[in-house]
Amino acid sequence: MAANLLHLETSPYLLQHANNPVNWQAWSEEAFIQAGKEQKLIILSIGYAACHWCHVMEHESFSDAEVAQIMNQNYVCIKVDREEHPEIDHIYMDAIQLINGQGGWPLNCFLLPNKMPFYGGTYFAKENWKDVLMKIQELYKSQPHALIRNADEIKKGVEQHLNNFHASQSEFSHEISKNVWGKIKPQLDFVEGGLKHAPKFPMPVVLNMLLQYAYHFKSQETDDFIKLTLDKMAMGGIYDQIEGGFSRYSTDEFWKVPHFEKMLYDNAQLISVYAHAYQKYKDPLFKKVVYETIGFVKNELTSTEGGFYASIDADSEGEEGKYYVWEYDEFKNSFGESGQMMASFYHVIPEGNWEGNNILFRKEDEKSFAEKNHIELNVFEEYLKESKRLLSEKRKKRIPPITDQKIITSWNALMLKALIDAYRVFNDEDFLEMALKNADFIKTHLYDENVLQHVYRKPGSKQISGFLDDYAFTADAFICLYEASLDEKYLFFAKKLSEYVLLHFKNEKLSMFSYTDSETEKLFAQPMEIYDNVMPSSNSVMANTLFKLGVYFENTNYYQSTSKNMLLEVIDKAEQFPQAFANWYCQLFRFSEGSKEIKIKVANPKTVREELDCYYFPDMIIMGEISSNKNQPPEAEGIYLCKKNTCFPATTKVEELIEMIKT
């Protein structure tokens, strides 16, 4: 079978479709010129390499000769990897959500030759897809003006949705922050943890906000919910019980049956959440999850140069989850005498606990299981350690799912931040070594002539300029690296990235920043990322970054006033939909509750930072001496606790500083 134009691409997702009989081509101006000349509509199909339902539709429809003939005859067909081109995905996903009330992948959108969408959806079964293809083509012939009117209405709706933010107040109240728990509580599952209903996503952005809320408002109920959720996820099938790492979501409400794809961005954020949860609650399970998940990333998602790969597929050998599930006899016979005990611990049963096979999960910790089975805890822990080694060896003999080896800047920045968070909590030099190697990778391979690239590509390949999340997440991660090391070069790099955003990403109508810079190709509407989702929105991270830069540098009023104005524009909607503004609430806590600036001027500042990191202080901003900067620690030696650049008397004892912070 002859390959289509996608065989010229480097994206693993696009290459998965290179041998389809559909005449796919990548997003390009030439494709739209072709559509205009041939007076054809456009099918825009967006997905990513680890997407299970993308594979299903590719197999059912895009590999089918009859379906391909209909598509080729009547449409110009464009494939987009959403991870390479999130700006395209963002704006057309907004359109699909406006049309259908929900979105997802694969995203299949019908466009006019001028890039304007008029209809679309997500996964279509084969016969349904054929029916849609024929009906739209008939409508295009008989009522083309109806499609144009529909496209105009969608464009107006998307623009209104993106720009429907305004500041209705000039300050933030303590009450707005305090009330968020009551507003989000009805959406929470107090039996199984997480948000109510299936599918269940871990939502680390929400969990991070709740951790901070519990700290600021001393809420035992919030603490209990966080610990419940983290326990349930760590013991569920969504977590790889053998080698660590989280799948993207659970298809049921019990965290049992995962959607088996593993994404870097999920695991990075969950490392941060579990590390901070350990810092706060000192639960050894949370430490175990951090170490195992970092181990998974190190072993499965790390390039030799220190970059981190994007994802691991859900499917192997054409079956979802085949690499991860177990037949009863295969599992039990792996251990000898302890086989039945291990099967009981992981709920492995003869008939299978999922589609005839077994997903490994558990419902209790090692201590309670050992007591119930009348075995010493240390003995059972040795059994458990050995079982993981044996199962790992056996699983590695299987055909593994494909790893998408794209190295995406924003996701690498999340993982860089996760390693720094884990390093600061556990003081493990291995985590710092991984972080420093990745920071060097970003500066060496993803940054050139003052501009970030979005994805790492081979030299000579066409580059994709960085988007707002690339700049915001990277600046945030390098500030974290500065706070861990107090090496000012990381802080100045974060400042440089942020200054680029201020110059090139400013939105004309809001205090927010556009998702694309001023030099990027114009789409049917200007994409802008404000709502927090499975990842924090790039604007909310940028607001936090500017706030911190306002603490570090003399340009306090400009940086922090920009941050404040951004937050003021979302606060009304945040009160209505707190789940969708969880990271914005973390910034709100800084304004309403105040942040604690720790200015360190002692001979060995790192030891001060290490002692402070034994405690969970999410509102703490650490500063050492910074060259060429007026906003310095006071002249006298000591450690200073400051708020809004007003400092309390210095101390030389960290324990005294900790008491000052607590009170």
ABEGO torsion letter per residue (X at the ends): XBBBAAAABABAAAAAAAABABBBBBBBAAAAAAAAAAGBBBBBBBBBAABAAAAAAAAAAAABAAAAAAAAAABBBBBBBAAABAAAAAAAAAAAAAAAGBBEOBBBBBBBAAGBBABEBBBBBAAAAAAAAAAAAAAAAABAAAAAAAAAAAAAAAAAAAABBBBABABBBAAAAAAAAAAAAAABBAAAEEBBEOBBBAGAAAAAAAAAAAAAAGBAAAAAAAAAAAAAAAABAABBAAAEEBBABBABAAGABBBABBBAAAAAAAAAAAAAAAAAAGBAAAAAAAAAAAAAAAAAABBAAGBBBABBBABBGGBBGAAABBBAAAAAAAAEAAAAAAAAAAGBBAAEABGGBBBBBBABBAAAAAAAAGBBAAAAAAAAAAAAAAAAAAAAABBBBBBBABBBAAAAAAAAAAAAAAAAAAGBAAAAAAAAAAAAAAAAAABBGGBBBABBBBBGBBBBBBBAAAAAAAAAAAAAAAAAAGBAAAAAAAAAAAAAAAAAABBAABABBBABBAABBBBABBBBBABBBABBBAAAAAAAAAAAAAAABAAAAAAAAAAAAAAAAAAAAAAABAAAAAAAAAAAAAAAAEBBBBBBBBABAAAAAAAAAABBBAABBBBBBBBGBABBBBABBEBBBBBGGBBBBBBABAAAAAAAAAX
